[in-house]
Amino acid sequence: MSYANNQRNSGEVKKARPARTLTVTLLITAIFYGVAIVIGATSINLGLDLRGGTSVTLQPRLEAGQEGQVTPESIDQAVAIIRQRVNSLGVVEAEVTAEGTGTNRQIVISVPGETGRRIVDLVGQTAELRFRQVLVEAGAVPTSEDDSLLQGSALTSDQIAAFKALDCSKPESLAGRNGDDANSPLVTCDREGGARYVLAPAQVIGSDIKGATAAIDQQSASGWFVSLDFTGDGTKKFGTLTQNVVNLPAPQNQVAIVLDGVVVSAPRINEAILGGSAQITGSFSQLEAQDLANVLKYGSLPLAFDRGEVQQVSPTLGNDQLVGGLLAGGLGLLLVVLYSLFYYKALGSVVIGSLALAAAHVFLLLFLLGEWVGFTLTLAGIAGTIVAIGVTADSFIVYFERIRDEMREGKPFRVAAETGWQRARRTIIVADLVSVISAVVLYIVSVGSVRGFAFTLGLTTVIDLIIIFFFTKPMVSLLAKSKYFQSGAKWSGLSPRSVGLVTAVEGKVA
């Protein structure tokens, strides 16, 4: 019976083809490294605490009579929305905090790296979206024809004077700093500075929007646009607005899409739009369309903000802490290697190879994620990687000790490598899944650098599962074919004394 089992398990070893598994694993790793080199993903983005970055202060803009709107609740809401916008761009380890008291409260945004300026521009947008009927459209600069254009318009003297004085060729006219009261007419420019507008009170506002996505027109190749989906009430309001203007003469048959007080586009309405969706066009680049969709997706800020001076900030921890963290990780890795060689002897070479390949996969993913989603590595992230070394070491120990248990029952190494794996893999999977679930929960409920710790812990734990299945196990199966390990040589780690079949004191079979 034992002989039959041995033959069956030997057949399984051949069927598994460990050499092919190892070859495919190493080949795929090499291919992805080649991809990383081709796309330029050859460095790790360091976080704000390690290399510094960009910081900006957003000060609430206080219009006349609006001082009471700057409340702790409105500031906290703005912080939450800004944090969502930052997170929508990837894992960038940004810091969004509120400082000060009363009407002096302000929001401080710090993002790592030089690319933080784009993020600062994105999160600082108020994103006050309005749909307004166009009443008057004129050229960028005031002319003598303005009086005839304004005849019959229901505007106040102040609004007429503002239109005559507005010069959209000046950059300051495109800042949208005059406020955007949804219940009043608006005098403003388009975002390119090519036209002036007088717009009716808004009939559809940002809260009427349910979602926003960026897309590219594949058929007409007209470029990127932002697709909007309205809520139930928003669908009715937008349908009514388009029905009211569709048969009017130009420019009254146009609906202006206004963002933060500036016209993004003012398309002509050819037919009533009742389906609950619309598109914002305007010669967007891909990044502009994606950024606009992101700020609209999470709602408008409850307050308007003036952006303070953008500054470069120095690292909060610096190179000393980075070196210290790397030394701690290196020391932990060295101790695991030394312990493996001392306790498992030649079998410990599998541990060294597995850890080396796991490290290669970690670096590869950090390169690619940094390029694709803007992931940045902080000191907390390094800590998560160091903790994962222990998780990886546990997997080796579970598997190797199960092999020794099988050999103590009288099975040769070639058979014990397979039966031991069948019993160990369930324990390994369950243990790693517990770590992954813990990391996911921690990532969801936490903010800031703690999320970096959770992300790298979960990432490296998943890598451990990949390595143990596609490198460690096939490597052990290959060693099981070696006469050196099959004979239980003294330094193989599988000698009778190492396995526990012979006591160290008496030198006899236990």
C-alpha positions in Angstrom: 0.0 0.0 0.0 2.8 2.4 0.9 4.6 1.6 -2.3 1.5 2.3 -4.4 1.1 5.6 -2.6 4.7 6.5 -3.3 4.3 5.7 -7.0 1.1 7.8 -7.2 2.6 10.8 -5.6 5.7 10.4 -7.8 3.5 10.6 -10.8 1.9 13.8 -9.4 5.2 15.4 -9.1 6.0 14.8 -12.7 2.5 16.0 -13.8 3.0 19.2 -11.8 6.1 20.1 -14.0 7.7 22.5 -11.4 10.5 23.5 -13.8 7.9 24.9 -16.3 6.1 26.7 -13.5 9.3 28.4 -12.4 10.3 29.3 -15.9 6.9 30.9 -16.6 7.0 32.8 -13.3 10.4 34.2 -14.0 9.6 35.0 -17.6 6.4 36.9 -16.7 8.4 38.9 -14.1 11.0 39.8 -16.7 8.3 40.8 -19.2 6.7 43.2 -16.7 10.1 44.7 -15.8 10.5 45.3 -19.5 7.2 47.0 -19.7 8.2 49.2 -16.7 11.4 50.2 -18.5 9.5 51.0 -21.7 6.9 53.2 -20.1 9.6 54.9 -17.9 8.4 53.5 -14.6 11.9 53.0 -13.1 11.6 54.9 -9.9 9.5 55.0 -6.7 7.5 58.1 -5.9 8.3 59.0 -2.3 5.7 60.6 -0.1 5.5 64.0 1.5 7.3 62.9 4.7 10.3 61.6 2.7 10.9 64.0 -0.1 8.6 67.1 0.5 6.1 68.4 -2.0 3.7 71.2 -2.7 1.5 73.0 -0.1 -1.3 75.6 -0.6 -3.7 77.4 1.7 -7.3 77.9 0.7 -9.0 80.8 2.5 -12.8 81.1 2.5 -14.0 83.9 0.3 -16.3 86.2 2.3 -18.9 88.0 0.1 -21.0 90.7 1.6 -23.4 89.2 4.1 -21.9 85.7 3.9 -19.7 85.8 7.0 -22.1 83.5 8.9 -21.7 80.7 6.3 -18.1 80.0 7.4 -19.0 77.4 10.0 -17.0 74.4 11.4 -19.5 72.2 9.6 -19.0 73.9 6.2 -15.2 73.7 6.5 -15.3 70.0 7.5 -17.6 69.3 4.5 -15.2 71.1 2.2 -12.2 69.1 3.7 -14.2 65.8 3.0 -15.0 66.8 -0.6 -11.4 67.9 -1.3 -10.1 64.6 0.2 -12.4 62.7 -2.1 -11.1 64.6 -5.1 -7.5 63.9 -4.2 -8.2 60.2 -3.7 -9.9 60.0 -7.1 -6.5 60.6 -8.6 -4.9 57.6 -7.0 -3.1 56.8 -3.7 -1.0 60.0 -3.3 -0.7 60.2 0.5 -2.0 63.8 0.4 -2.7 65.7 3.6 -5.9 67.8 3.8 -6.4 69.6 7.1 -8.4 72.5 8.5 -6.6 75.1 10.6 -7.6 78.2 12.6 -10.9 79.2 14.3 -14.0 81.1 13.5 -14.0 83.1 10.2 -10.2 82.7 10.1 -10.4 78.9 9.5 -8.6 77.8 6.4 -7.8 74.6 4.6 -4.2 73.5 4.1 -3.5 71.0 1.3 -0.1 69.3 1.0 0.7 66.8 -1.7 4.0 65.1 -2.5 6.2 65.8 -5.4 6.3 68.5 -8.1 3.2 67.2 -9.8 1.2 68.4 -6.8 0.5 71.7 -8.5 -2.1 70.0 -10.8 -3.7 68.4 -7.8 -3.8 71.7 -6.0 -5.5 73.4 -9.0 -8.0 70.5 -9.1 -9.0 70.4 -5.4 -9.2 74.2 -5.1 -12.0 74.5 -7.6 -15.4 75.4 -6.0 -17.2 73.5 -8.7 -20.3 75.6 -8.6 -22.1 74.3 -11.7 -24.9 76.2 -13.2 -27.0 75.9 -16.4 -28.2 79.3 -17.5 -30.0 80.6 -20.6 -27.9 83.0 -22.6 -29.5 86.5 -22.9 -26.7 88.4 -24.5 -23.5 87.3 -26.3 -20.8 89.6 -27.5 -17.1 89.8 -28.3 -14.3 89.6 -25.8 -13.8 93.4 -25.5 -16.3 96.2 -25.0 -17.5 98.0 -28.2 -19.9 100.7 -29.3 -22.5 98.0 -30.2 -23.0 97.0 -26.6 -25.9 99.5 -26.1 -27.9 97.9 -28.9 -27.2 94.4 -27.7 -28.5 95.4 -24.2 -31.7 97.0 -25.4 -34.8 95.4 -23.9 -32.8 93.3 -21.4 -34.1 93.1 -17.9 -30.9 94.1 -16.2 -30.1 96.6 -13.5 -27.9 99.6 -14.1 -25.1 97.9 -12.2 -25.2 94.8 -14.4 -25.3 96.9 -17.6 -22.3 98.8 -16.4 -20.5 95.6 -15.5 -21.1 94.2 -19.0 -19.8 97.4 -20.7 -16.7 97.4 -18.5 -15.9 93.7 -18.8 -12.8 92.9 -20.9 -12.4 89.2 -21.4 -9.0 89.5 -23.0 -7.6 90.2 -19.5 -6.6 87.2 -17.4 -8.1 88.6 -14.2 -11.6 88.5 -15.9 -11.4 84.8 -16.3 -10.9 84.1 -12.6 -14.6 83.9 -11.8 -14.2 85.9 -8.6 -17.4 87.9 -8.8 -19.5 85.1 -7.3 -22.2 83.1 -8.9 -25.5 83.6 -7.3 -27.9 81.1 -8.9 -30.9 83.4 -8.4 -29.5 86.4 -10.2 -28.4 87.2 -13.7 -24.6 86.8 -14.4 -22.2 88.8 -16.4 -19.1 86.8 -17.2 -16.7 85.5 -19.9 -16.1 82.1 -21.4 -13.1 80.2 -20.2 -11.0 80.9 -23.3 -11.5 84.6 -23.0 -13.2 84.9 -26.4 -16.7 86.1 -25.5 -18.8 88.0 -23.0 -22.1 86.9 -21.8 -25.2 88.1 -19.9 -26.9 85.0 -18.5 -30.3 84.5 -16.9 -30.7 83.1 -13.4 -29.8 79.4 -13.2 -32.5 76.8 -13.5 -30.3 73.8 -13.0 -27.5 73.7 -10.4 -24.8 71.3 -9.3 -26.9 69.5 -6.7 -29.1 68.4 -9.6 -26.3 66.2 -11.0 -26.1 62.6 -9.9 -22.8 61.6 -11.7 -20.1 62.7 -14.1 -17.7 60.8 -16.3 -15.0 61.8 -18.8 -15.2 60.2 -22.3 -13.9 60.7 -25.8 -16.0 60.9 -28.9 -15.0 57.9 -30.9 -17.2 58.6 -33.9 -16.6 62.2 -34.8 -13.2 62.4 -33.1 -14.2 65.8 -31.7 -12.2 65.3 -28.6 -12.9 64.7 -24.9 -16.1 65.7 -23.2 -17.8 65.3 -19.8 -21.0 63.3 -19.6 -23.5 64.3 -16.9 -26.4 62.3 -15.4 -29.1 64.3 -13.6 -31.2 63.4 -10.6 -35.0 63.0 -10.9 -35.6 66.7 -10.1 -32.6 67.7 -12.2 -34.0 65.8 -15.2 -37.3 67.7 -14.9 -35.5 71.1 -14.5 -33.2 70.5 -17.5 -36.0 69.3 -19.7 -38.1 72.4 -18.9 -35.1 74.7 -19.5 -34.4 73.2 -22.9 -38.1 73.2 -23.9 -38.3 76.9 -23.1 -35.4 78.0 -25.2 -35.5 75.6 -28.2 -37.7 77.8 -30.4 -36.1 81.2 -29.4 -33.8 83.2 -31.7 -30.1 83.2 -31.2 -28.5 83.7 -28.7 -31.5 83.1 -26.4 -31.7 79.5 -27.7 -28.4 78.7 -26.1 -27.8 77.3 -22.6 -24.5 78.2 -21.0 -22.8 75.7 -18.8 -21.1 77.8 -16.1 -18.4 76.4 -13.7 -17.2 78.6 -10.9 -18.6 81.7 -12.5 -17.0 81.2 -16.0 -18.8 79.8 -19.1 -17.3 76.4 -20.1 -19.5 76.1 -23.2 -22.8 77.6 -24.5 -24.3 75.1 -27.0 -27.4 75.9 -29.0 -30.4 73.8 -28.1 -31.9 72.1 -31.2 -34.4 70.0 -29.4 -35.7 69.5 -25.9 -33.5 67.1 -23.8 -35.7 65.0 -21.6 -33.6 61.9 -21.1 -31.8 63.0 -17.9 -28.3 63.3 -19.4 -26.1 66.0 -21.1 -22.6 66.6 -22.3 -20.1 69.3 -21.5 -17.9 70.0 -24.5 -15.2 72.7 -25.0 -12.0 71.4 -26.6 -10.9 69.6 -23.4 -7.7 67.6 -23.1 -7.9 64.2 -21.5 -6.6 65.5 -18.1 -9.0 68.5 -18.2 -12.0 66.3 -18.9 -11.0 63.9 -16.2 -10.4 66.6 -13.6 -13.7 68.3 -14.4 -15.6 65.0 -14.0 -13.9 64.4 -10.7 -14.8 67.8 -9.2 -18.4 67.4 -10.4 -18.7 63.8 -9.2 -18.2 64.6 -5.6 -20.3 67.8 -5.5 -19.5 71.5 -5.2 -17.7 72.9 -2.2 -20.0 74.6 0.3 -17.8 77.7 0.2 -15.9 79.7 -2.3 -12.1 79.8 -1.6 -9.3 82.1 -2.6 -6.0 80.3 -3.2 -3.0 81.5 -1.2 0.6 81.2 -2.2 1.7 77.8 -3.5 4.9 76.7 -1.7 7.3 73.9 -1.9 7.6 72.1 1.5 10.6 70.2 2.8 10.4 66.6 4.0 8.8 66.3 7.5 11.0 63.3 8.4 14.0 63.5 6.0 16.7 61.2 4.9 17.7 60.1 8.4 14.4 58.5 9.1 14.3 57.0 5.6 17.7 55.4 6.1 16.6 54.2 9.5 13.5 52.6 8.1 15.4 50.9 5.4 18.0 49.6 7.8 15.3 48.2 10.0 13.8 46.4 7.1 17.2 45.2 5.9 18.1 43.9 9.4 14.7 42.1 9.7 15.3 40.5 6.3 18.9 39.5 7.2 17.7 37.9 10.5 15.1 35.9 8.6 17.7 34.7 6.1 20.2 33.8 8.9 17.6 31.9 10.8 16.5 30.0 7.7 20.1 29.0 6.9 20.8 28.0 10.6 17.6 26.0 11.1 16.8 24.7 7.6 20.4 24.7 6.2 20.5 24.1 2.4 16.7 24.0 2.3 16.9 27.6 3.5 18.1 28.5 0.0 14.5 28.3 -1.1 13.7 31.0 1.5 16.4 33.2 0.1 15.2 32.8 -3.5 11.6 33.3 -2.5 12.3 36.5 -0.6 14.5 37.9 -3.4 11.7 37.3 -5.9 9.1 38.7 -3.6 11.3 41.9 -3.2 11.6 42.1 -7.0 7.8 41.9 -7.3 7.3 44.6 -4.6 9.6 47.0 -6.4 8.0 46.2 -9.7 4.5 47.0 -8.4 5.7 50.2 -6.7 7.2 51.3 -10.1 4.1 50.6 -12.0 1.6 51.9 -9.5 3.6 55.1 -9.2 3.4 55.5 -13.0 -0.2 54.4 -13.4 -2.1 55.8 -10.4 0.4 58.1 -8.7 1.1 55.8 -5.7 3.6 57.3 -3.3 5.6 55.4 -0.7 5.8 56.9 2.8 7.5 55.8 5.9 4.3 54.1 7.0 4.2 52.2 3.7 7.8 51.0 4.4 6.6 49.8 7.8 3.8 47.8 6.1 6.4 46.2 3.9 8.6 45.3 6.9 5.7 43.7 8.7 4.9 41.6 5.6 8.4 40.0 5.9 7.1 38.2 9.0 3.9 37.1 7.1 6.1 35.7 4.3 8.4 33.9 6.8 5.3 32.3 8.4 4.4 30.7 5.1 7.8 29.1 4.7 7.8 27.8 8.2 4.3 26.3 7.9 5.3 24.5 4.7 8.7 23.3 5.8 7.5 22.1 9.2 4.7 20.2 7.6 7.2 18.5 5.3 9.2 17.4 8.4 6.0 16.1 10.0 5.4 13.9 7.0 9.0 12.7 7.0 8.7 11.8 10.7 5.8 9.5 9.7 8.2 7.6 7.5 7.7 9.2 4.1 10.6 10.1 1.9 11.3 13.8 1.0 9.9 13.4 -2.5 6.5 12.3 -1.2 6.6 14.5 1.9 7.0 17.6 -0.3 3.7 16.9 -2.0 1.6 15.6 0.9 3.0 18.3 3.2 2.0 20.9 0.6 -1.5 19.6 0.4 -1.9 20.0 4.2 0.0 23.3 4.5 -1.5 25.3 1.7 -4.9 25.7 3.4 -3.2 27.1 6.5 -1.1 29.5 4.4 -4.1 30.7 2.4 -6.2 31.3 5.5 -3.4 33.1 7.4 -2.7 35.4 4.4 -6.4 36.1 3.8 -6.7 37.2 7.4 -3.9 39.7 6.8 -5.4 40.9 3.5 -8.8 41.4 5.1 -7.3 43.3 8.0 -5.4 45.5 5.5 -8.5 46.2 3.4 -10.6 47.2 6.5 -7.8 49.4 7.8 -7.4 51.1 4.4 -11.2 51.8 4.2 -11.7 53.2 7.7 -8.4 55.2 7.9 -7.0 58.3 6.3 -3.5 59.7 5.6 -0.4 57.7 6.1 -2.2 54.9 7.9 -3.8 54.0 4.5 -0.3 53.7 3.1 0.6 51.2 5.8 -2.5 49.2 5.0 -2.0 49.3 1.3 1.6 48.1 1.3 0.7 45.4 3.9 -2.1 44.1 1.8 0.0 44.3 -1.4 3.0 42.4 0.0 0.7 39.8 1.5 -0.9 39.1 -1.9 2.6 38.9 -3.4 3.5 36.3 -0.7 0.6 34.1 -1.9 1.9 34.4 -5.5 5.4 33.5 -4.5 4.6 30.6 -2.3 2.4 29.0 -5.0 4.4 29.7 -8.1 8.0 29.8 -6.8 8.5 28.2 -3.4 6.4 25.1 -4.0 7.9 24.4 -7.5 11.4 25.0 -6.1 10.9 22.5 -3.3 9.5 20.0 -5.8 12.6 20.4 -7.9 14.9 19.9 -4.9 12.9 16.7 -4.0 14.3 15.2 -7.2 17.9 15.9 -6.1 19.8 12.9 -4.7 21.5 15.2 -2.2 18.2 16.1 -0.5 16.7 12.7 -1.0 19.6 11.1 0.9 19.0 13.3 3.9 22.6 14.7 3.8 23.9 16.4 7.0 23.6 20.0 5.7 20.5 19.5 3.6 18.2 20.4 6.4 16.5 17.0 6.0 18.9 14.8 7.8 17.4 12.4 10.4 18.6 14.7 13.2 17.2 17.8 11.5 13.9 16.2 10.9 13.8 14.8 14.5 14.1 11.1 13.8 17.4 11.0 15.7 18.0 12.8 19.1 20.9 15.1 19.3 22.1 13.8 22.7 22.0 10.0 22.2 22.4 9.8 18.4 19.7 7.2 18.3 16.4 6.8 16.4 13.7 8.6 18.4 
